[in-house]
C-alpha cells in the first residue's frame, strides 16, 4: 500500500481541541489510516469509546474521545470515503462501537485478522502476527484496563500506539499472500460484511438483553418470565452503581434463579456468581422480581432470522448435506492451503442447505458468494444444491 507524506505530528495523546485541529489537518492528507479503539465496557454501565488510536503513515496518535466527544464526528467523512483505506485488526467491535457512538460508516475496511484467517495462519491474534513478522513482543498487561480512567500515563500510550503502528506493514505482507492464493475478491467480501454491521446495542440500553443469556431459549415460559424480571433488577442496580451488569451478578446467577426459584433470602444467597455487597443489599428486590416474573410467563420469543433454534430441527437430508458440504470444504481448503471460511463461509453454507439456489445465477446473487467463488465452486455447489431439490 502506497504511503502518503504528511506534516509532522508529535505521536502523543490528543486531548485538546487545539491538538485535534492540528491532527485533522494532517489526517485529511493521508490516503490510508489504521485504527483501534479502547472502551470502558468491562467496567461501566454505559459502554463508550474512550480512546481512538489512529496511525497515518509515519505518525501514531491516541485521541481521547471522552474529552473530545463532540469533535469526533469531524472524522466521519474520512471513514466514509471510498478512496481511503481503513486498516484494523479484529475490527468488528471497533466498527459497531464507532457506529453507535459517532455514526461512522466504513467504506473501505481491510481487516488483517480476516486476512490471517483466510490464509489459515496458525495464530491470528495481533500480538502473534507482530511477533511472527516483526520479532516484536507486544504488551498484554493492559488488555482489561478501564480506559475511562485518567490520567493516561506513558505505559498506557505505549500500549495504545502499538495496536496500530504495525498494521500498514502487516497488511502489505498479508495482502501479497492473499493475491498469491487468489483470495482478494473473497477477502473484500468478508471485510465488507464486518463494515456493514449495524451499530452496537449494549446491554445497558437493551431491555431484551436477557435473551443474550445462553440458557434463556432452553427455559420454560415461567422461567423466562423470571429471567427477564431479575435481569431488569440487575440492570437497575448496575445503572445506579455505574457498573457493567456482570459486575453486579453473573448471567449464571440469573439463570440459577430462574431454574431453582429460590423463595428465601438464604436460598438466594446460596447461589454463586454475584457481588456479595450488592446482592445482599438488594436480595429482596430479586426475590420479589422472581415471583412476579413467574406469574408473567413468556410463551413466545422474539424471532431472530439468524437464530437456528427458532427454525426448527434440520431435516435428516439437510443434516447430511451440511455434513458433506463441510467435508468437501475442508478438503478444498487443505488442497489450496487456505482457511475453510475462505472456501465457503459458514453462513453461506447454511443458506445453501436451507434454501438451495435454483440456478448458478441465483447462487451468485448471494452477498457472500462473489464472482471468484462462482468461478471456482459454482458448478460443484449447484450439484450439492440439486440434491435438496430431488
SULSUL-V841024 format. One record per run of one state. SS is the DSSP state (H for helix, E for strand, C for the rest). FROM is the first residue (numbers start at 1). TO is the last residue. If there is no record, write none. Layout:
SS_FROM_TO ; SS_FROM_TO
This chain:
C_1_12 ; E_13_14 ; C_15_16 ; H_17_27 ; C_28_31 ; E_32_39 ; C_40_48 ; E_49_56 ; C_57_58 ; E_59_64 ; C_65_71 ; H_72_80 ; C_81_84 ; E_85_88 ; C_89_91 ; H_92_102 ; C_103_108 ; E_109_111 ; H_112_118 ; C_119_125 ; H_126_134 ; C_135_153 ; H_154_165 ; C_166_166 ; H_167_180 ; C_181_183 ; H_184_195 ; C_196_202 ; H_203_205 ; C_206_208 ; H_209_212 ; C_213_213 ; H_214_218 ; C_219_220 ; H_221_241 ; C_242_244 ; H_245_247 ; C_248_248 ; E_249_249 ; C_250_250 ; H_251_260 ; C_261_264 ; H_265_269 ; C_270_273 ; E_274_274 ; C_275_275 ; H_276_294 ; C_295_307 ; H_308_311 ; C_312_315 ; H_316_336 ; C_337_339 ; H_340_343 ; C_344_345 ; H_346_354 ; C_355_359 ; H_360_364 ; C_365_369 ; H_370_389 ; C_390_390
